[in-house]
Amino acid sequence: MAKEKDLKKSAADKMETLVEQYNELQGSIQKLQGNIQELNGRLAEVQTEIVKQQGYLKALDDINEKN
């Protein structure tokens, strides 16, 4: 009977450790998702700036062609 209790305690301890690891990983994933959203926002800003700069360069080319 003592051996059964030891096995059950060992299994319960392992389960607790696995649940803790799972929760830590979930927390890490949530932080990473937040970082990804932030980076995607910055990426969109940079893409918008690129398009603006392309338009500006095109306008300068058009002015040079007219002169």
C-alpha positions in Angstrom: 0.0 0.0 0.0 2.9 2.4 0.8 4.3 1.7 -2.7 0.9 2.7 -4.3 0.9 5.9 -2.3 4.5 6.7 -3.4 3.5 6.0 -7.1 0.5 8.2 -6.8 2.4 11.0 -5.2 5.1 10.7 -7.8 2.5 10.9 -10.6 0.8 13.8 -8.9 4.1 15.7 -8.6 4.9 15.1 -12.2 1.4 16.3 -13.2 2.0 19.5 -11.2 5.3 20.0 -12.9 3.8 19.5 -16.3 0.9 21.9 -15.6 3.5 24.6 -14.4 5.5 24.1 -17.6 2.3 24.4 -19.7 1.3 27.6 -17.9 4.8 29.1 -18.4 4.7 28.3 -22.1 1.3 29.8 -22.5 2.5 33.0 -20.9 5.5 33.0 -23.2 3.3 32.5 -26.2 1.1 35.4 -25.1 4.1 37.7 -24.8 5.4 36.7 -28.2 2.0 37.3 -29.8 2.0 40.8 -28.3 5.5 41.4 -29.7 4.4 40.0 -33.1 1.4 42.4 -33.2 3.7 45.3 -32.3 6.1 44.4 -35.0 3.4 43.9 -37.5 2.2 47.4 -36.7 5.7 48.8 -37.2 6.0 46.8 -40.5 2.8 48.4 -41.8 4.1 51.9 -40.9 7.4 51.2 -42.7 5.5 49.9 -45.8 3.4 53.0 -45.8 6.5 55.2 -45.7 8.1 53.2 -48.5 5.0 53.8 -50.7 5.1 57.6 -49.9 8.8 57.7 -50.7 8.2 56.0 -54.0 5.6 58.6 -54.8 7.9 61.4 -53.9 10.7 59.9 -56.0 8.3 59.5 -59.0 7.2 63.1 -58.6 10.9 64.3 -58.6 11.5 62.2 -61.8 8.4 63.8 -63.4 9.7 67.3 -62.6 13.1 66.5 -64.0 11.5 65.1 -67.2 9.5 68.4 -67.7 12.6 70.5 -67.3 
